[in-house]
């Protein structure tokens, strides 16, 4: 299933991704933000489970901000996990 998450506090504005019944995340796409870095993040998390993404990305900050694009991705997949 495809999900869309509106980010908060980052240069990117939206994260879109697919999450299968097995909890694996694919096709992560960021709208806005640092193009090269976000393409890299998308490739690095491809095929990881929701829990693996949360473990690796939650709590990462960007400069003086209290969040980051990876942190927002962790929040997005956590929301999908919570929905069950």
N, C-alpha and C positions, 0 to 999 in steps of 0.2 A: 504494500500500500504506500502511496506517496503522501508525504506530510510537508507542510510549510510552516515555518516558525518565524515570527517577526522579532528581530533582535532588539535589544535594549542596551544603549551605552557603547555601541561599536560603530565603526565606519561602515560595515556591511549592514544592510537593512533587512535582509531576509535570507533564511537558510531553507532549502528544499532538499528532501532526501527520501529514499525508499527504505522501508523496513519490512522484512519478511516475517513470516510466522515463527521462524527460528531465532528472531531477534537480531539478525545480521543487517547492518546498514550498508546501503549501496547508493551510488549516484548522488553523492553530496554535492550541492551547488550553492554557492554564496552569491548574493546580489550586492554589488558594491564592495568596498574594502580594497585591500592590497591584493591585486589580481594574482601575482605569482605565488605569494605565501598561501593564499586560500586554495589555489589549485594544488599546492603541495599538501596541505592539510587534507583536502578531499581524497587525494591518492593514498595518503598514509592511513586513513581510517577505513578505506574501502574494504568491506567484508568483515570488519570487526563487529563484535556484538555490542549492544547498547551498554552493557556493564563495562566492557573494555574501554569504550569511548569515554564513559563517565570517569573511570579510574585514571585515564591518561590526561584528560583535558579539563576536568573540573577544577576551578580555583586559579587557573592561569590568568594573570593580569597583563594589560598592555600599557606600558608607560605609567602614567599617573592614574589611569582608569582602574576601577575596581573589578573590571571584567575584561574579556577579550573575545575574539571570534571563536577560538577553541572552547572557551568557557561557555559561550552562548550555544555552541553545538552540543556540549554536555547537557545544558539545560533543556535543549530541544529534544534530545533523545530520552532524557529522564521523564519529560512530559509524556512522551509516547509510552514509555514503560509504565507510568502511573495509570494511564488510560486502560492498560491491560490488554 
